[in-house]
Amino acid sequence: MPSTNKVQPIQIRMGGYGPPATGFSKSLKLIGNRLEAEFGDRVDIKYIWNIMDLGFKAEDILWLVEHGLLSLGYQSSSYLTDRVPELGFVDLPFLFANNQQARAAMDGELGRYLAAKTEERVGYRILGWFENGFRHISNRLRPIHSPADMKGMKIRVLPSEIHRQTFELLGAQAMRMDLTEAIKMVVDGTLDAQENPLANTVTYGVHKFHKYHTLTSHFYISRPIFLHRAAFEAWPEDLQRAMQDAVTEAVAFQRELAIEENAQSMEAIRKAGCEFVELTPAEHAAFVDAVQPLRDEARAMYGEAMFDMVPKV
């Protein structure tokens, strides 16, 4: 009599911390669609678009994947710098001049090196880097044209010592905190400023409370796409290869969406009655000069090797 035992599908649970309409969520769906099209009922794909809707902090996605409660997630690399010091290198201010240079670095030798260092210390397998993009400063107090304009401002920064030191060199009062805490303090007015890509500023509604937006492009942040390594390595080889291919396609897709989201977000900020400050070359140079000590320390800490992994403009 033939067996009626049915092979159970491989469960793949993907999660993030943004609404379904964001480029990151759409890119997770692209990954899932590709796998379902190729493997059918061999896989069971589920999504949690925004873990914050379930009462988690944005940073919780790190342990949710590390412990296998989620199969795949993404998070800004700055959240891992305490455990993977080498990731602090890409937190350096004004490291990249434009998207093309930054993408080439993260897709090339630098990205491979950072992925390997992360995998040495955390139970992840990293398959690519989403683009969180260049970050800018918003605040509720005044236009910012120079570091002097930031003196005493309470600004939320990511959990990165280099981010904290950057804004202290710029004269602000840097406060490390999770996104959920920052949004609450923006709303109640106890946080003067924050820094984010424009798309994040709009996604989390910060532009409804911050009138002034300075286009500093001070950091470029990537979001590694990481999988629970034990689960990934237990998959059949064809599924592992298909996941890598799907992630590679999703990265290109997300980066194109990021360009559109930046333009749409700029328009949304303008429509909210906010003001943009575009720095002159001299004003921009003043910000770069103010944080030069960090670059000098980085050369002593990391050596020239990591700087050599950044493609020349």
NORHUNOR-V910713 format. One record per backbone hydrogen bond with DSSP energy under -1.0 kcal/mol. CO is the residue of the C=O (numbers start at 1). NH is the residue of the N-H. E is the energy in kcal/mol with one decimal. If there is no record, write none. Layout:
co:CO nh:NH e:E
co:CO nh:NH e:E
This chain:
co:10 nh:44 e:-2.6
co:12 nh:46 e:-2.4
co:13 nh:71 e:-2.4
co:13 nh:72 e:-1.9
co:14 nh:48 e:-2.4
co:16 nh:51 e:-2.5
co:19 nh:22 e:-1.7
co:22 nh:26 e:-2.4
co:23 nh:27 e:-1.7
co:24 nh:28 e:-1.8
co:25 nh:29 e:-2.2
co:26 nh:30 e:-1.8
co:27 nh:31 e:-1.9
co:28 nh:32 e:-2.4
co:29 nh:33 e:-2.9
co:30 nh:34 e:-2.3
co:31 nh:35 e:-2.1
co:32 nh:36 e:-2.6
co:33 nh:37 e:-2.4
co:34 nh:38 e:-1.6
co:35 nh:39 e:-2.9
co:36 nh:40 e:-2.0
co:39 nh:42 e:-2.3
co:40 nh:43 e:-1.4
co:42 nh:10 e:-3.0
co:44 nh:12 e:-2.7
co:46 nh:14 e:-2.7
co:48 nh:16 e:-2.1
co:49 nh:18 e:-1.8
co:50 nh:53 e:-1.6
co:51 nh:54 e:-1.4
co:51 nh:56 e:-1.7
co:52 nh:55 e:-1.4
co:57 nh:60 e:-1.1
co:58 nh:61 e:-1.3
co:59 nh:62 e:-1.8
co:60 nh:64 e:-2.2
co:61 nh:65 e:-1.7
co:62 nh:66 e:-2.3
co:63 nh:67 e:-2.3
co:64 nh:69 e:-1.6
co:64 nh:70 e:-2.2
co:65 nh:68 e:-1.5
co:71 nh:228 e:-2.1
co:72 nh:15 e:-2.3
co:73 nh:226 e:-2.0
co:76 nh:79 e:-1.9
co:77 nh:80 e:-2.0
co:78 nh:81 e:-1.3
co:80 nh:84 e:-2.5
co:84 nh:87 e:-2.0
co:85 nh:88 e:-1.9
co:86 nh:89 e:-1.7
co:88 nh:91 e:-1.2
co:89 nh:92 e:-1.6
co:92 nh:95 e:-1.0
co:98 nh:102 e:-2.1
co:99 nh:103 e:-3.1
co:100 nh:104 e:-2.1
co:101 nh:105 e:-1.9
co:102 nh:106 e:-2.4
co:103 nh:107 e:-2.3
co:105 nh:111 e:-2.0
co:108 nh:112 e:-2.1
co:109 nh:113 e:-2.3
co:110 nh:114 e:-2.5
co:111 nh:115 e:-2.3
co:112 nh:116 e:-2.2
co:113 nh:117 e:-2.2
co:114 nh:118 e:-2.2
co:115 nh:119 e:-2.5
co:116 nh:120 e:-1.4
co:118 nh:122 e:-2.2
co:122 nh:124 e:-2.1
co:123 nh:229 e:-2.1
co:125 nh:227 e:-2.2
co:128 nh:225 e:-2.7
co:130 nh:223 e:-2.4
co:133 nh:221 e:-1.9
co:135 nh:218 e:-1.3
co:136 nh:196 e:-2.1
co:137 nh:214 e:-3.1
co:138 nh:194 e:-2.3
co:139 nh:212 e:-2.2
co:146 nh:149 e:-1.4
co:147 nh:150 e:-1.9
co:148 nh:151 e:-1.2
co:150 nh:153 e:-2.4
co:153 nh:173 e:-4.0
co:154 nh:193 e:-2.4
co:155 nh:175 e:-2.7
co:157 nh:177 e:-1.6
co:158 nh:160 e:-2.9
co:160 nh:164 e:-2.2
co:161 nh:165 e:-2.8
co:162 nh:166 e:-2.3
co:163 nh:167 e:-1.9
co:164 nh:168 e:-1.7
co:165 nh:169 e:-2.3
co:166 nh:170 e:-1.2
co:167 nh:172 e:-2.4
co:168 nh:171 e:-1.3
co:171 nh:152 e:-2.6
co:173 nh:155 e:-2.3
co:175 nh:157 e:-2.3
co:178 nh:182 e:-2.1
co:179 nh:183 e:-2.6
co:180 nh:184 e:-1.6
co:181 nh:185 e:-2.0
co:182 nh:186 e:-2.3
co:183 nh:187 e:-2.3
co:184 nh:188 e:-2.1
co:185 nh:190 e:-1.3
co:185 nh:191 e:-1.4
co:192 nh:140 e:-2.2
co:193 nh:156 e:-1.9
co:194 nh:138 e:-2.8
co:196 nh:136 e:-2.4
co:197 nh:201 e:-2.1
co:198 nh:202 e:-2.0
co:199 nh:203 e:-2.9
co:200 nh:204 e:-2.4
co:201 nh:206 e:-1.8
co:202 nh:205 e:-1.6
co:205 nh:208 e:-1.4
co:206 nh:209 e:-2.3
co:206 nh:210 e:-1.7
co:211 nh:275 e:-3.2
co:212 nh:139 e:-2.3
co:213 nh:277 e:-2.7
co:214 nh:137 e:-1.9
co:214 nh:216 e:-1.8
co:218 nh:94 e:-3.0
co:219 nh:135 e:-2.4
co:221 nh:132 e:-1.8
co:221 nh:133 e:-1.3
co:222 nh:77 e:-2.5
co:223 nh:130 e:-2.8
co:225 nh:127 e:-2.3
co:226 nh:73 e:-2.2
co:227 nh:125 e:-1.6
co:228 nh:232 e:-2.5
co:229 nh:233 e:-2.9
co:232 nh:235 e:-1.2
co:236 nh:240 e:-2.1
co:237 nh:241 e:-2.5
co:238 nh:242 e:-2.0
co:239 nh:243 e:-2.5
co:240 nh:244 e:-2.2
co:241 nh:245 e:-2.5
co:242 nh:246 e:-2.6
co:243 nh:247 e:-2.5
co:244 nh:248 e:-2.3
co:245 nh:249 e:-2.1
co:246 nh:250 e:-2.3
co:247 nh:251 e:-2.4
co:248 nh:252 e:-1.6
co:249 nh:253 e:-2.0
co:250 nh:254 e:-3.0
co:251 nh:255 e:-2.3
co:252 nh:256 e:-1.6
co:253 nh:257 e:-2.2
co:254 nh:258 e:-2.2
co:255 nh:259 e:-1.3
co:256 nh:260 e:-1.4
co:257 nh:261 e:-3.0
co:258 nh:262 e:-2.1
co:259 nh:263 e:-1.6
co:260 nh:264 e:-2.5
co:261 nh:265 e:-2.6
co:262 nh:266 e:-2.1
co:263 nh:267 e:-1.8
co:264 nh:268 e:-2.1
co:265 nh:269 e:-2.4
co:266 nh:270 e:-2.0
co:267 nh:271 e:-2.6
co:268 nh:272 e:-1.2
co:269 nh:274 e:-1.8
co:270 nh:273 e:-2.0
co:275 nh:213 e:-2.5
co:277 nh:215 e:-2.6
co:280 nh:284 e:-2.8
co:281 nh:285 e:-2.3
co:282 nh:286 e:-1.5
co:283 nh:287 e:-1.3
co:284 nh:288 e:-2.1
co:285 nh:289 e:-2.7
co:286 nh:290 e:-1.7
co:287 nh:291 e:-1.2
co:289 nh:292 e:-1.1
co:291 nh:294 e:-1.4
co:292 nh:296 e:-2.1
co:293 nh:297 e:-2.3
co:294 nh:298 e:-2.2
co:295 nh:299 e:-1.8
co:296 nh:300 e:-1.5
co:297 nh:301 e:-2.3
co:298 nh:302 e:-3.4
co:299 nh:303 e:-1.2
co:304 nh:308 e:-2.3
co:307 nh:310 e:-1.4
